[in-house]
Structure formats: structure tokens, C-alpha cells
Amino acid sequence: MSVSYPYEVELWPQMQAPTSPANIFAPLGQRDWIQVSVKHREKFERLFIEVWGSDPKSITIINGNAVCFKGEFAIGSGSYGTEVYICLGFDGIERAIKRLPKLLCEKFLKNERNILNSRNAVESPRIVNYCFYDDTSNPDFGYLILNLYEQNLEEFIKEKGEWMTESHAREMIRQVLQGLKALHAREPRILHRDLKPTNILVDVYGDLLLSDFGIGRFFPGQGILTRYIFNIYIHRICKV
């Protein structure tokens, strides 16, 4: 069962697909663009109709995904200088790209990549989908490319909470528990260690997915307790 907040999904007609960075600056109508996001559509239209035509040098290509690292195209931020932007792949798919200072990539971004590549995460529809990791193309930043989601759970509840029914709330709780069950399903099990509404994402259909595994950890079969308590200001988490 999905929490039903259906949005229109559009597929632009099949046109000539871009094969090089030069092609991606062609007029919008000459590319495929699978329009899925509703919340971020205006950002995409601004980016790929106006910016590509007027300031193409501001576009960065990362593994076949085009992104502009200007504040107006940011869709999220987090600890340690983490920033998230919209991006569009040469395959026409809308994605998100997480950017983190290079100094912290090994500790957080690469750790998140490893967790999202694990079998427990890959096989679950309740864990965000990872696409690509890059820590070599830029001397100052590392990047993690993910599927694009509409918003986090905190934002969703603020916007739509008063219209939610009890059945919707129960379904949301069930989906979060499904994600946790998947993380703990088999060895090596995964501890999220930072689970909160801002780290639970909502897709265009209203379904929930667990995200932000930067401080997550694999733990062995004999381990049943983490004694480490992660502390960000006054936020404390301890998971058994």
C-alpha cells in the first residue's frame, strides 16, 4: 500500500539523446527529460531552460549528470557543510547530488556510499537509491549522486499533516519499520545512528525512504549493542 498523494508524471517525446557535454546545452526540446518531480519542477525549468542558455559555463558535468552549484538550485543542507542540489542526467532522469568538503569525504560520504551499496540497502524499496560516488574530479569537494525525492518527512508533515488520516500515519510508520528491518535483515547488519524526520525522505507518490547514512555503521553478528552515543549539539541517539 502506498500513501496516496499521486502526482502527474510526464515523459517528454523520444528525441536525440546527448552523447557529450556539448550536446547537453542544446535547446530543451532536443533532449529527453523525464519529468517526475512536482516540488522541484520550477528549479529544473529555471536551470535547464534559462541557465543553460544564458550561462552554460556555470553547469558542471559529473558522471553524465548536469548540475549548477548556485544557491537557487539547492534543495537541502546538513552537518559539516553538506549541500544537496538538483541535477539532470544525460538519460533524462532527475536526480539529486550531495556535495561535501573533500576533507570529510572519507569519513562520511564514502561511508554512506558503502552502506548504500550493501545488499541490505540495495534490495529494499525503503532505502534511498545510490547512483554514483566521485571524490576525484574536484580538489575541494566530493559528490554522491542519488535518486531525487520531493522532501523530507519533517517538511511533509508541516505541509500536509493536518490532512493526514490515521491510516496514512500508520502506513508511514510501517514503511519506516520496513526500512529498519531491511537494514538489520542479514550480515553485515547496519545501524543508521541518526534516524530523525529530516533523514527520512518522501517520494513523489508519498512513500517513505531512509536516507543520510553518513555516520551509519556496519556491525558484526556477535554485536548486539553500540556503546557509542553520537552527539550533535543537544541531539543524542543510541540504538540497540
DOVEXSE-375179 format. One record per residue: residue number from 0; y, z, x of N, C-alpha, C in turn. Coordinates in pm, 1 decimal. Example, Ala and Ser with C-alpha at 12.3 -4.5 7.8 and 13.67 -1.06 7.14 Angstrom:
<filos>
   n       nv       nw       nu      cav      caw      cau       cv       cw       cu
   0   -569.0    780.0   1319.0   -450.0    780.0   1230.0   -330.0    780.0   1320.0
   1   -225.0    708.0   1285.0   -106.0    714.0   1367.0      3.0    787.0   1290.0
</filos>
This chain:
<filos>
   n       nv       nw       nu      cav      caw      cau       cv       cw       cu
   0   -119.7      0.0     83.4      0.0      0.0      0.0    124.2      0.0     86.5
   1    221.6    -81.4     55.3    348.3    -83.5    125.4    454.5    -19.9     38.9
   2    552.3     44.8    103.9    668.7     91.9     31.3    751.0    -30.7     -2.8
   3    773.0    -57.6   -127.0    825.2   -187.2   -169.4    977.1   -192.4   -171.7
   4   1032.2   -250.2    -64.9   1172.6   -288.0    -61.7   1174.8   -431.8    -10.9
   5   1117.7   -527.6    -87.3   1097.5   -663.0    -37.1   1229.4   -733.4    -12.3
   6   1234.9   -806.2     97.7   1349.4   -888.2    130.5   1303.3  -1033.2    140.6
   7   1396.4  -1123.9    126.4   1364.8  -1265.1    138.0   1336.6  -1299.5    283.1
   8   1233.7  -1376.1    308.6   1201.0  -1423.3    442.3   1213.8  -1574.4    443.0
   9   1294.8  -1628.0    532.7   1320.8  -1770.9    536.1   1262.2  -1832.6    662.4
  10   1215.0  -1954.2    651.5   1167.6  -2030.6    766.1   1247.0  -2159.6    772.0
  11   1324.8  -2175.8    876.4   1401.5  -2299.1    889.3   1306.3  -2414.7    917.4
  12   1338.7  -2536.1    873.7   1250.1  -2650.5    891.6   1214.7  -2672.0   1037.8
  13   1095.8  -2724.2   1060.8   1049.6  -2750.6   1196.2   1137.3  -2857.1   1260.1
  14   1196.7  -2821.4   1373.6   1281.0  -2914.0   1446.8   1235.2  -2914.1   1591.5
  15   1312.2  -2977.0   1677.4   1277.1  -2982.7   1817.7   1284.5  -2843.1   1878.4
  16   1174.3  -2795.3   1934.8   1171.9  -2661.9   1993.1   1235.5  -2664.9   2130.7
  17   1308.5  -2561.1   2169.1   1370.5  -2558.1   2300.4   1265.6  -2544.4   2408.8
  18   1280.4  -2616.0   2517.7   1185.8  -2610.5   2628.1   1250.1  -2560.7   2755.7
  19   1380.8  -2539.0   2755.4   1450.8  -2491.1   2873.2   1574.0  -2414.9   2829.4
  20   1632.5  -2331.8   2919.5   1754.2  -2260.4   2883.0   1865.6  -2352.1   2837.0
  21   1871.3  -2474.0   2888.8   1977.5  -2565.9   2848.0   1965.1  -2602.0   2700.9
  22   1843.0  -2623.7   2653.7   1822.7  -2664.3   2514.5   1866.2  -2557.8   2415.1
  23   1860.2  -2432.0   2455.6   1884.8  -2325.6   2360.0   2030.3  -2317.7   2317.7
  24   2118.0  -2387.4   2388.3   2258.0  -2388.6   2349.7   2290.3  -2504.6   2258.0
  25   2188.0  -2577.2   2213.5   2209.4  -2685.0   2117.8   2256.4  -2625.6   1985.8
  26   2316.0  -2706.8   1896.8   2359.6  -2654.9   1766.8   2246.1  -2586.9   1692.8
  27   2279.1  -2486.8   1613.4   2179.0  -2404.1   1546.6   2079.0  -2485.6   1467.7
  28   2124.6  -2591.9   1401.0   2035.1  -2670.3   1318.2   1930.1  -2747.2   1393.6
  29   1940.7  -2752.5   1526.1   1844.8  -2826.6   1606.8   1734.6  -2736.4   1661.8
  30   1727.2  -2612.9   1617.1   1623.1  -2521.7   1662.8   1553.5  -2459.1   1543.7
  31   1433.6  -2414.3   1566.7   1367.1  -2329.6   1468.4   1431.2  -2191.5   1473.9
  32   1448.4  -2131.4   1359.9   1490.6  -1991.1   1354.9   1421.6  -1929.2   1233.9
  33   1325.5  -1844.8   1258.2   1253.9  -1778.8   1150.2   1336.0  -1657.4   1108.5
  34   1408.9  -1669.6   1000.2   1499.1  -1563.3    956.3   1421.6  -1458.8    875.9
  35   1410.3  -1340.7    932.9   1337.9  -1231.5    868.6   1430.3  -1113.6    839.7
  36   1505.0  -1070.4    939.2   1589.1   -951.8    922.8   1701.2   -974.9    822.9
  37   1721.6   -876.9    737.9   1835.5   -877.5    645.9   1950.2   -796.5    705.7
  38   1918.7   -679.1    755.7   2020.8   -588.3    806.6   2096.0   -647.4    925.5
  39   2025.8   -722.6   1010.0   2086.8   -773.6   1132.7   2124.1   -921.6   1124.6
  40   2113.5   -981.2   1006.5   2134.9  -1126.1    997.3   2276.0  -1166.8   1037.3
  41   2375.7  -1089.9    997.7   2512.7  -1125.2   1034.4   2531.4  -1125.2   1185.7
  42   2466.2  -1033.7   1255.0   2474.1  -1031.5   1401.0   2412.0  -1157.7   1459.6
  43   2296.5  -1198.4   1405.8   2233.6  -1320.7   1454.6   2321.2  -1442.6   1428.0
  44   2379.6  -1449.4   1309.6   2464.4  -1563.5   1277.1   2586.2  -1568.8   1368.6
  45   2645.8  -1454.5   1394.4   2760.2  -1448.3   1485.5   2718.9  -1489.4   1626.1
  46   2605.0  -1440.2   1671.3   2558.4  -1467.6   1806.9   2521.7  -1613.6   1827.7
  47   2443.8  -1668.1   1735.0   2386.3  -1799.5   1759.4   2460.4  -1914.3   1692.4
  48   2563.9  -1884.6   1616.0   2648.0  -1991.5   1563.1   2780.3  -1995.5   1638.7
  49   2839.3  -1878.1   1660.4   2971.1  -1873.5   1722.6   2964.5  -1855.7   1874.4
  50   2894.5  -1752.2   1921.7   2896.4  -1720.0   2064.0   2831.3  -1828.8   2147.5
  51   2719.4  -1882.6   2101.3   2653.9  -1986.9   2178.2   2742.9  -2108.6   2196.2
  52   2827.5  -2134.1   2097.6   2915.0  -2249.3   2108.9   3039.0  -2223.1   2191.7
  53   3094.1  -2101.8   2181.9   3221.0  -2072.3   2247.8   3206.9  -2005.8   2384.5
  54   3098.3  -1932.6   2406.3   3083.1  -1858.3   2532.0   2937.0  -1854.2   2575.5
  55   2875.9  -1970.0   2602.4   2732.6  -1972.8   2635.7   2698.4  -1896.3   2763.1
  56   2795.0  -1878.4   2853.0   2766.2  -1806.5   2976.8   2740.8  -1657.8   2952.5
  57   2777.8  -1609.5   2835.3   2752.5  -1468.1   2804.2   2609.2  -1444.6   2757.9
  58   2533.0  -1552.2   2739.9   2393.5  -1541.9   2697.0   2302.9  -1526.0   2818.2
  59   2214.7  -1428.4   2812.9   2114.4  -1407.0   2917.1   1977.6  -1444.6   2861.7
  60   1899.3  -1519.0   2940.8   1763.9  -1558.0   2900.8   1663.9  -1469.9   2973.9
  61   1582.1  -1397.1   2899.5   1480.7  -1309.4   2956.8   1345.9  -1345.7   2897.3
  62   1261.3  -1405.2   2978.9   1127.3  -1446.0   2935.7   1130.5  -1525.5   2805.0
  63   1220.9  -1623.9   2798.5   1227.1  -1708.2   2680.0   1293.3  -1644.7   2560.2
  64   1370.4  -1539.9   2581.4   1444.9  -1473.9   2474.2   1592.3  -1468.8   2512.1
  65   1679.1  -1506.3   2419.5   1822.5  -1511.7   2445.2   1890.6  -1388.1   2389.6
  66   1975.8  -1326.2   2472.3   2044.0  -1203.0   2432.8   2184.8  -1202.8   2489.7
  67   2276.4  -1139.8   2418.7   2413.1  -1119.6   2466.5   2438.2   -969.4   2471.2
  68   2463.6   -917.4   2590.3   2479.0   -772.9   2606.7   2623.5   -729.0   2581.9
  69   2672.3   -760.3   2463.4   2802.1   -711.3   2418.9   2779.6   -609.1   2308.1
  70   2871.1   -514.8   2297.4   2853.5   -405.1   2203.6   2831.1   -447.8   2060.4
  71   2890.3   -559.1   2019.3   2877.0   -601.4   1880.1   2734.7   -643.6   1845.1
  72   2650.9   -668.0   1946.3   2512.9   -709.2   1921.8   2412.6   -597.0   1948.6
  73   2463.9   -477.6   1976.3   2377.0   -361.4   1994.6   2331.4   -309.4   1858.4
  74   2208.2   -263.8   1851.4   2155.2   -209.5   1726.1   2101.2    -68.2   1743.6
  75   2114.0    -13.2   1864.0   2066.0    122.1   1885.8   2095.0    169.9   2026.5
  76   2085.5    299.9   2045.9   2103.7    360.2   2177.7   2024.3    489.5   2181.6
  77   2001.7    537.6   2303.6   1922.9    659.0   2317.9   1959.3    734.2   2443.6
  78   1870.3    821.6   2485.8   1894.3    904.4   2603.6   1891.4    821.7   2731.2
  79   1955.8    874.2   2835.0   1952.9    816.6   2969.2   2011.5    676.0   2976.8
  80   2105.2    643.6   2889.5   2169.3    513.1   2895.0   2091.3    401.4   2829.2
  81   1991.3    434.1   2749.3   1913.7    331.6   2679.6   1999.4    260.9   2574.8
  82   1992.8    127.6   2573.0   2062.6     46.8   2472.9   1966.4    -56.9   2417.1
  83   1980.4    -88.4   2288.3   1892.9   -186.0   2223.1   1979.1   -294.4   2159.3
  84   1941.3   -421.6   2182.1   2016.9   -536.1   2132.3   1924.0   -631.2   2056.8
  85   1982.7   -712.7   1969.2   1905.7   -820.0   1907.5   1885.2   -931.2   2009.3
  86   1778.3  -1007.3   1994.9   1758.3  -1127.7   2075.8   1672.3  -1225.6   1996.7
  87   1681.4  -1352.1   2031.9   1605.1  -1456.9   1963.3   1521.9  -1533.4   2063.7
  88   1391.9  -1546.6   2035.8   1302.9  -1616.6   2126.1   1310.7  -1767.1   2110.3
  89   1270.0  -1839.0   2213.0   1262.5  -1984.9   2204.9   1165.8  -2028.7   2095.6
  90   1075.0  -1938.9   2055.7    981.2  -1969.3   1947.9   1042.0  -1943.4   1810.4
  91   1170.5  -1905.4   1805.5   1239.2  -1883.0   1679.0   1222.7  -1745.1   1619.9
  92   1154.4  -1655.3   1691.0   1126.6  -1522.2   1637.4   1236.3  -1423.8   1677.3
  93   1284.3  -1348.4   1579.3   1383.8  -1244.5   1604.2   1315.9  -1124.9   1670.6
  94   1376.0  -1075.8   1778.2   1319.8   -961.2   1849.5   1430.9   -863.6   1886.3
  95   1390.9   -752.2   1945.6   1484.8   -653.6   1999.2   1455.0   -635.7   2146.8
  96   1558.5   -610.6   2224.1   1539.6   -587.1   2367.1   1601.2   -453.4   2404.6
  97   1520.9   -369.6   2466.5   1565.9   -237.6   2510.8   1605.1   -247.5   2658.1
  98   1724.5   -199.6   2690.5   1774.2   -204.9   2828.1   1795.1    -63.8   2881.2
  99   1747.4    -40.6   3003.6   1756.5     91.5   3064.4   1797.1     75.7   3210.7
 100   1881.7    164.6   3264.9   1917.0    156.7   3406.4   1792.8    150.7   3494.7
 101   1797.6     65.8   3596.1   1681.9     38.5   3680.9   1622.4    165.9   3740.9
 102   1707.1    260.1   3774.1   1661.6    383.4   3836.8   1559.9    458.5   3751.6
 103   1567.2    440.4   3618.1   1481.6    515.5   3526.3   1365.4    433.8   3470.9
 104   1355.4    308.3   3514.1   1251.6    220.7   3457.4   1111.4    270.5   3486.1
 105   1087.0    312.1   3609.0    953.2    355.8   3647.1    910.1    476.3   3564.4
 106   1004.1    566.5   3540.5    970.8    691.4   3471.9    955.8    674.0   3321.8
 107   1040.7    591.0   3261.4   1042.9    582.6   3115.5    999.2    446.4   3061.2
 108   1063.8    338.9   3105.8   1037.6    207.9   3046.0    897.3    157.7   3078.6
 109    856.5    171.5   3204.6    721.7    127.7   3241.4    616.1    215.7   3174.7
 110    645.2    343.3   3161.4    553.1    432.9   3091.5    536.2    389.8   2946.2
 111    647.2    354.2   2881.3    639.2    306.6   2743.1    559.2    177.4   2735.3
 112    581.4     87.7   2831.1    504.2    -37.6   2834.9    355.0     -9.8   2843.7
 113    316.8     81.5   2930.9    175.0    112.4   2949.1    112.8    169.1   2821.5
 114    186.0    255.2   2752.8    134.8    312.9   2628.5    120.7    205.6   2520.7
 115    222.4    120.6   2506.1    217.5     16.9   2402.8    112.1    -89.0   2432.1
 116     70.0   -100.3   2557.8    -37.0   -193.1   2594.1   -175.7   -133.5   2575.0
 117   -183.2     -4.5   2547.5   -313.3     60.4   2533.4   -380.4     18.4   2402.8
 118   -511.1     30.1   2400.5   -587.6    -13.3   2283.6   -547.9     63.6   2158.1
 119   -524.4    192.5   2171.8   -486.9    273.1   2055.1   -359.9    221.7   1989.6
 120   -263.7    179.2   2070.8   -136.9    129.8   2016.8   -149.2    -13.3   1966.4
 121   -213.8    -98.5   2043.5   -222.2   -241.0   2009.6   -294.8   -263.4   1877.5
 122   -397.3   -184.6   1850.0   -479.7   -208.0   1731.9   -425.4   -142.8   1604.9
 123   -314.1    -72.2   1615.2   -260.7     -3.7   1497.1   -138.9    -75.7   1440.4
 124   -135.2    -99.1   1309.1    -16.1   -156.9   1246.2     97.0    -55.7   1232.0
 125     74.1     68.5   1273.3    174.7    173.1   1260.6    243.8    205.8   1393.2
 126    220.7    121.6   1493.9    286.3    136.3   1623.8    365.6      8.7   1650.7
 127    486.7     21.7   1704.4    569.9    -96.3   1729.1    498.6   -194.8   1821.0
 128    529.2   -321.9   1804.3    466.4   -427.9   1882.8    548.7   -460.0   2007.1
 129    482.4   -454.9   2121.6    544.5   -482.8   2250.9    523.1   -628.9   2287.9
 130    626.1   -692.1   2345.7    617.0   -834.0   2381.3    622.4   -858.8   2531.7
 131    716.3   -793.7   2602.5    736.2   -827.8   2743.7    811.6   -716.2   2814.3
 132    776.1   -696.1   2942.7    844.1   -598.2   3027.7    898.1   -669.1   3150.5
 133   1021.2   -637.9   3189.6   1083.6   -704.0   3304.3   1164.8   -602.3   3383.6
 134   1125.9   -580.8   3508.6   1203.7   -492.7   3595.8   1242.1   -563.1   3725.3
 135   1241.4   -696.5   3724.6   1269.1   -771.9   3846.5   1388.1   -866.8   3835.2
 136   1425.1   -909.9   3716.1   1526.7  -1014.7   3703.1   1669.0   -963.8   3722.7
 137   1691.2   -834.1   3710.3   1825.5   -778.5   3723.6   1821.2   -657.2   3815.9
 138   1909.9   -649.1   3915.7   1905.6   -536.5   4009.7   1948.9   -403.5   3949.3
 139   2014.4   -408.0   3833.6   2069.5   -285.9   3775.2   1993.9   -234.7   3653.0
 140   1918.7   -323.4   3584.9   1855.3   -285.7   3459.0   1711.2   -334.7   3451.4
 141   1632.7   -264.6   3370.5   1501.3   -310.6   3330.7   1502.2   -336.4   3180.9
 142   1407.3   -418.7   3133.6   1407.7   -459.9   2993.1   1268.6   -446.2   2932.2
 143   1266.7   -408.7   2805.3   1143.7   -406.1   2727.0   1171.9   -481.1   2597.6
 144   1100.0   -590.5   2574.4   1121.0   -671.5   2454.5   1017.0   -633.2   2350.0
 145   1063.9   -605.7   2228.9    980.0   -558.6   2118.8   1005.8   -641.4   1994.4
 146    917.5   -629.1   1897.4    947.1   -686.8   1766.4   1071.7   -619.7   1708.4
 147   1144.8   -693.1   1625.8   1266.4   -639.8   1565.0   1233.5   -566.2   1435.7
 148   1295.0   -450.1   1417.8   1280.1   -372.9   1294.8   1418.7   -345.9   1236.8
 149   1424.6   -313.5   1107.2   1551.9   -306.4   1038.2   1636.0   -184.4   1076.7
 150   1573.9    -68.1   1084.2   1648.2     55.0   1109.3   1549.4    167.3   1134.7
 151   1602.1    283.3   1173.2   1512.4    397.4   1189.3   1504.1    477.1   1059.4
 152   1411.0    571.1   1055.6   1384.4    644.1    931.4   1503.6    729.6    889.4
 153   1574.8    785.4    984.8   1692.3    865.4    950.3   1796.0    780.7    877.4
 154   1822.7    660.9    928.0   1918.3    570.8    863.0   1868.5    528.1    725.5
 155   1739.6    500.0    717.9   1679.6    455.7    592.2   1696.8    561.2    482.8
 156   1668.9    686.2    516.4   1678.7    793.9    417.4   1823.5    815.7    374.4
 157   1916.7    805.0    469.0   2058.1    820.4    434.3   2103.9    711.2    338.1
 158   2051.3    589.9    355.9   2092.3    477.1    272.6   2019.5    472.7    138.6
 159   1889.3    502.5    140.3   1807.7    478.7     21.8   1738.3    603.2    -31.3
 160   1761.3    717.0     33.8   1688.2    837.9     -2.2   1702.1    879.5   -147.0
 161   1819.6    864.5   -204.8   1839.7    910.5   -342.3   1764.6    825.6   -443.9
 162   1721.6    703.7   -403.6   1645.2    617.5   -494.6   1494.4    625.7   -469.4
 163   1453.7    700.4   -369.0   1311.7    709.2   -337.4   1238.4    792.8   -440.7
 164   1119.4    747.1   -476.2   1034.0    822.6   -566.8    940.1    911.0   -485.5
 165    874.6   1002.0   -553.5    778.3   1087.8   -485.0    665.2   1005.5   -424.3
 166    622.8    901.4   -493.5    514.4    817.4   -440.8    557.5    745.4   -313.5
 167    684.0    701.5   -306.5    733.9    638.7   -184.5    733.9    738.3    -69.5
 168    778.9    860.1    -95.6    782.7    962.5      8.2    641.9    993.9     58.6
 169    546.5   1004.3    -33.6    408.2   1030.7      5.7    352.6    916.4     91.0
 170    386.1    793.3     53.5    338.1    678.5    129.4    396.7    676.9    270.0
 171    521.5    714.7    282.6    583.5    721.3    414.9    514.5    825.5    502.3
 172    487.5    941.4    445.4    417.2   1045.2    520.9    279.3    995.4    562.4
 173    212.0    927.0    471.5     78.7    874.2    502.4     84.9    776.4    619.1
 174    186.5    690.3    621.4    197.6    591.3    728.0    226.0    656.3    863.2
 175    308.1    760.1    864.5    332.1    832.6    989.4    202.6    896.4   1039.3
 176    126.5    956.5    949.1     -0.5   1018.2    987.7   -100.5    913.7   1035.9
 177    -97.2    794.2    977.8   -182.8    686.0   1026.0   -149.4    651.4   1170.9
 178    -18.4    648.3   1202.2     22.2    620.3   1339.2    -26.6    726.4   1436.1
 179    -12.9    852.7   1398.6    -59.5    961.4   1484.3   -211.1    957.4   1500.7
 180   -280.6    927.2   1393.4   -426.9    917.1   1400.7   -468.0    807.8   1497.7
 181   -395.7    695.7   1496.4   -427.1    585.6   1587.4   -405.5    626.9   1733.1
 182   -299.0    700.9   1759.9   -271.5    744.7   1896.8   -381.0    835.9   1949.6
 183   -443.0    912.9   1861.0   -544.4   1010.2   1901.4   -686.8    959.9   1876.0
 184   -701.0    831.8   1843.2   -829.3    780.1   1794.2   -938.8    777.9   1899.7
 185   -906.2    742.5   2022.5  -1007.7    726.7   2127.4   -944.2    755.9   2262.6
 186  -1031.1    769.4   2364.9   -980.7    794.5   2500.2   -925.7    665.1   2561.3
 187   -815.9    675.7   2637.1   -735.5    796.1   2654.1   -642.9    817.1   2534.6
 188   -642.6    937.0   2482.6   -554.2    968.1   2370.5   -408.9    974.0   2417.7
 189   -317.6    961.5   2323.0   -175.3    951.8   2356.3    -97.5   1061.0   2284.1
 190    -13.2   1129.8   2357.9     82.5   1223.2   2299.1    218.6   1154.6   2293.3
 191    279.4   1150.3   2178.0    412.7   1090.1   2166.4    518.2   1179.2   2231.7
 192    521.0   1306.0   2197.5    604.5   1409.7   2257.9    753.1   1400.9   2222.6
 193    790.7   1308.5   2136.4    931.4   1302.6   2094.2    941.0   1244.9   1953.2
 194    850.8   1287.8   1866.5    845.4   1230.7   1732.0    953.0   1292.6   1643.3
 195   1040.0   1210.5   1589.8   1150.3   1252.9   1503.3   1195.5   1131.6   1423.5
 196   1274.6   1149.4   1318.8   1311.4   1036.5   1231.2   1375.9    918.6   1303.4
 197   1455.0    944.5   1408.4   1518.7    833.3   1479.2   1420.2    753.5   1563.5
 198   1300.6    808.7   1587.5   1198.1    737.8   1663.7   1087.4    682.0   1574.6
 199   1114.1    675.7   1445.9   1025.0    610.0   1350.1   1103.3    494.4   1289.6
 200   1052.2    372.9   1304.1   1125.7    254.9   1259.6   1074.1    204.2   1125.9
 201   1160.7    135.2   1053.7   1128.8     79.1    922.5   1140.7    -72.3    932.1
 202   1035.0   -144.0    891.7   1042.1   -289.7    899.3   1105.8   -347.4    773.1
 203   1113.6   -478.2    766.3   1185.3   -544.5    657.7   1118.0   -523.3    522.5
 204    991.0   -482.9    523.1    918.0   -458.2    398.8    916.0   -310.2    360.4
 205    979.4   -224.9    442.0    983.4    -82.3    412.2    869.4     -2.8    471.4
 206    786.2    -64.5    555.2    676.4      7.3    619.2    724.8     75.9    747.0
 207    657.5    183.9    785.9    698.4    265.6    899.9    611.5    240.5   1021.9
 208    675.8    248.7   1140.3    605.5    233.6   1267.0    660.7    334.8   1366.2
 209    572.2    393.6   1446.9    613.9    487.4   1550.4    667.1    410.0   1670.4
 210    774.1    461.9   1731.2    836.3    392.1   1843.8    883.0    492.3   1948.7
 211    944.9    439.3   2055.1   1007.6    519.9   2160.8    907.8    613.5   2228.6
 212    822.5    553.1   2311.2    718.5    628.0   2381.4    755.5    655.6   2527.0
 213    884.9    656.8   2558.6    927.2    671.5   2697.6    879.5    798.5   2765.0
 214    871.0    908.9   2691.3    821.9   1033.6   2751.3    681.2   1066.0   2702.3
 215    615.8    969.2   2640.4    478.4    988.6   2595.8    384.7   1007.1   2713.6
 216    263.6   1048.9   2683.8    169.1   1076.6   2792.0     26.2   1053.1   2745.1
 217    -54.0    994.7   2833.7   -198.3    989.1   2812.2   -256.6   1124.7   2850.2
 218   -358.4   1168.8   2775.7   -423.5   1291.6   2818.6   -573.9   1276.6   2804.7
 219   -650.2   1338.8   2896.6   -795.2   1320.6   2903.0   -867.0   1391.2   2790.1
 220   -995.3   1356.0   2776.1  -1075.7   1410.4   2667.6  -1087.5   1560.7   2670.8
 221  -1090.9   1618.7   2793.3  -1106.3   1763.8   2800.9   -975.6   1837.0   2774.3
 222   -865.2   1763.9   2771.9   -736.9   1829.3   2748.6   -711.2   1847.7   2600.0
 223   -678.9   1967.1   2558.0   -651.4   1991.4   2416.6   -510.7   2047.4   2394.9
 224   -439.7   2076.0   2505.0   -309.1   2138.3   2489.6   -215.9   2089.8   2599.0
 225    -93.3   2056.8   2561.7      9.2   2032.8   2662.7     98.2   2156.5   2669.9
 226    111.1   2211.7   2788.2    193.2   2330.9   2807.0    337.7   2294.1   2836.6
 227    362.1   2164.9   2853.6    496.9   2120.2   2886.9    580.2   2106.1   2761.1
 228    698.6   2165.6   2760.0    790.8   2154.2   2647.5    909.9   2073.0   2692.8
 229    928.8   1957.5   2630.7   1040.5   1870.6   2667.6   1165.7   1918.2   2596.4
 230   1273.8   1929.3   2670.0   1396.6   1986.6   2615.5   1512.3   1889.9   2633.6
 231   1567.2   1839.9   2522.9   1690.2   1762.0   2526.5   1793.3   1841.5   2448.5
 232   1887.5   1901.2   2518.9   1985.4   1988.7   2456.2   1910.4   2099.8   2378.9
 233   1918.2   2100.6   2246.9   1851.1   2207.9   2172.7   1726.1   2156.4   2102.6
 234   1690.5   2030.4   2129.0   1574.5   1972.9   2060.7   1450.0   2000.9   2143.3
 235   1353.5   2072.4   2086.8   1232.8   2108.8   2160.3   1109.9   2062.8   2082.7
 236   1015.6   2008.7   2158.1    894.0   1957.9   2095.5    774.1   2009.0   2173.6
 237    676.4   2058.2   2104.6    549.8   2094.4   2166.4    440.0   2049.6   2073.4
 238    353.9   1959.8   2120.7    249.6   1905.4   2034.2    113.2   1947.9   2086.3
 239     26.1   1992.1   1996.9   -109.6   2029.8   2034.3   -201.0   1912.5   2005.7
</filos>
